[in-house]
Structure formats: C-alpha cells, structure tokens
Amino acid sequence: MGGKTLREIYEVTNHEKAFQYVKQCIAKDKLLNEKIMKDIHALLMENILIGGVYRNVEVRISGAGFRPPAPSEMYQQIKYFFADLPYKDLNAIELSAWTHAEFVKMHPFIDGNGRTSRMLMNYQLMINGFLPVSIAKENRLEYFNTLEAYAVHGNLKPFSEMIAELEETQLDEYLSII
C-alpha cells in the first residue's frame, strides 16, 4: 500500500475510529474524564499494542528537557489531572492547550501519548464549540518547543497562542467554504 507499514495503516484507521468516538461523546455532552481518555488511547492503539493501560516503567522523551514522572507519581498526577479538570479557570483555547500539555508531560502510556494528547486537545476544543485542529509537519518544531516551554517552565502561553492561531486558520478555512 504505497510503501506504508502495517503500523502506519493502523494508525490512520485507528485515528478515524478514535475521532468518531470523540464526536459521539461530545454529541452526548460528556465532559472529558479518565474512562474516555483510556478509551481514546485504546482505540488509537488497536492492533498496535494493548491500549488504555498505564505504563509501569520509567520512560524518557528523546530530545526533551524534562523527564516524565515515575509510574507511582504519574498515577497520582493523573488522578489530580481529572479531579482538577472541571475546575480549571481557563478559556476554551487555554483549557485545550493545558489538557494537551499537561497530559503529554505526565506521559502515562508506553506509546501513543502524543496522538492521545492531540485527541484530548480537540475533545476540549469541540465540546466548547470550536473546530478540531491539526499540527502540520512543518510546524512540528514550534509545537515541540511550545510544549517544552510548558513542561520545563510552566509557561502555557506559547502553546495556547499556537492553538489559537490554528483555530483561527480553521475558522477562516471553514468560512471560505461557506
């Protein structure tokens, strides 16, 4: 199939399944919770590895200036993450950026954290009436740098601004179609 690996094919088809699930949850006005997050990860990892199961080993993110927490600390952070989520005093764009940045910083799974965090970000955007966004390959360096600013310095502003710009581009594209 055009030189694509079986894993790459699964990643594409799994992304579609996970996105459909997100849309179904949003249609039912379900706020993001731990079960939905695990379901999203399981859908994204189908036929690749067992999804929705937290890691029990230490991990490193190559090139990152921070180290994800040890499993025992990460489990506690996940619980706080979902307990705090409904009470975050952020606008919808900031909330989506925080959800993504905080999740990927915890890095709760062996694999698929980036894909899951982007799906969670879009969940937060869409449940608040915004369009989903995607990060183009040519913006990957800026994307990683803005996430690093949050993970290392707690500065969410660069990533929030990036998401706001992507949202504005999506809305402009949508309006031009109409």
Secondary structure, DSSP 8 states (H G I E B T S, - for coil): -TT--HHHHHHHHHHHHHHHHHHHHHHTT----HHHHHHHHHHHHTTTS--S----S----TT-SS----HHHHHHHHHHHHHHGGG----HHHHHHHHHHHHHHH--SSS-HHHHHHHHHHHHHHHTT-------GGGHHHHHHHHHHHHHH---HHHHHHHHHHHHHHHHHHHHH-
